[in-house]
Amino acid sequence: MRTKKPGLRAMANKTFAAAAVLAVFITAGCSSLSYNKKVRYMEISGRGCYVCERMDPVVDEISKEFGNVVDISTYSETSDAGTDLVKKYNITKFPSNIMTDEKGDVFFRYDGLLDVPAIRDILRTRGIGVTPAVAVQNARPSAVTKTPGETLK
């Protein structure tokens, strides 16, 4: 008995169906990755600022933990973008921590050193993190802050 070989049209239909399934799979995968981030966290540092240098590992840890859902950026006061931010937000002390929502409205601002648990708590107030719980109460003024142009000894 002779077996019937699939025709060109049947092969094309199967190829098209496989391509369609693959396209849906890829699109679904990309849509879960390409979302708008709800929060932008900016840390603006001063040149020669010891406290600002102490923020580096904090920002690194927050980036590892929340980098996929929070837009995290660090700026130097002397960079073009940093200078613009200093003017825009009227920054007078460093480090300056600013968080904005998806509309660009500032919902948190703090001049001084923040630790990882404090930033986690702030992000939880916006529904980011494990549990959207209590508002941040532990953001305390840093013992050491500096104003633009000031050097710490």
N, C-alpha and C positions, 0 to 999 in steps of 0.2 A: 504494500500500500504506500502510496506516495503521500508525503506530508506536504502540506501547503506552506510555503515560505511567506513570511509576512511581507506585505507589499510596502511600497515606499510611503504610502499614505498612512498606514498603521504605525510605521516607525516614526513618522513625523509627529503624529498625534501623541505618541508616548513621550517623545522628546519634548514636545511643547508642554505636556502635563508635568513632566519632571522639572522643566525650567520654571513653570508657574509656581510649583510647590517650593522650589528653591528661592524664588524671588519673595514669596510670602514669608518664608522662614528668615531670610536675611533682613527684610524690612521690619519684621516683628522684633528681631534682635537689635536692630539699630534704633528703633523707636524707644526702646527701653534705655538706651545709652545716650540718646540725643535729646535730653530734656533741658528745660531752662532751670538754671540753678536759682534757688529761692533767696539765697543770702550771699552777699559779697563782704568779705572780711579784708580790710586793708590795715597794714601795720606800717607806719611811716617812722623811719629812724633818722636820728641826727648823726652827723659825722663826728667821730670820736666819742660817741656816747657809750659808756660802759653798760648802762642799763639796757640800751638798745641791743647790744651784743648778747645780753642775757635772754632777750626775747627770741633769738634765732632758734635754739632747740625747742622752744615752746611752739613756734610757728611750724617747725618741721614736723613735730608730733601731731599737731592739729591737721596739717596737710595730709599726713599718712592716714589719719582716722576719718577725716571729713572731706578730703580733696575731691571726691567724686560727686558730692552734693553741694559743696560750698566753693564759691570762687574766691580763692585765697591769693593775695598779692602782697608783696613787701616793696616798699619804696624808700629811697634815700632822699633826704631833704634837698640834696644838691642835684639830683637828676631832674630832667625836664618835667617828667610826670609828677615827681615828688614836689617840685616847686609849685606846680599848678594845684596840687592837692593842699599844700600848706596855705595857699591863698584862698582856695575854694572853701575849706573848712575852718579857716582862721586858726590854724594850729600854732600854739605858742610854747608847747612843751613836748619833749620826746622821751620815750616812744609814745606815739599816739595810735590808739586802736579805734578803728571806726568800722561799724557794721551797717550795711544798708540792705533794704529789702529789694524785691524784684523791680520796684518802681524807682529805686534810687534814693528813697527817703531814709534818712539816718534813724535807726531805732536804738543804737547803742554807740556811745562814745566814751572813751576813757583814756586819760593821759597818764602813763606810767606802766609799770610792769604788771602783767597779768599772768596767772599760771594756767596750766592746762585744765584743771577742774573748773575754774571760773569760766573759761571760754566754753567748755562743754555745757555748763549750766545756762549760759546766755543762748547758745544754739538750741538748747532744749525748749526755751521759751518760744522759739519760732517753729517748734515741731520737728527739729532735726536732732537725731540721736535716739537712744534707746527708749527713754520715757519723757514725754513732754511734761515736766514736773514744775517744780517751784521756780519762781523768778530768781535771778541771781541776786544774792544778798552779800556775797563774799568778795565783791570787787572793792578793794580798799585802796586808798591813795598810796602810791609808792613813796618810800622814804626818800628816794632820789629821783628827781626828774630834772630836765634841763630845758632851757629856753633856746630859741634859735640863736646861733652865733656864740653861745656859751660853751666853754670847754670844762669838762670835769677833771679834777685832779685826784 
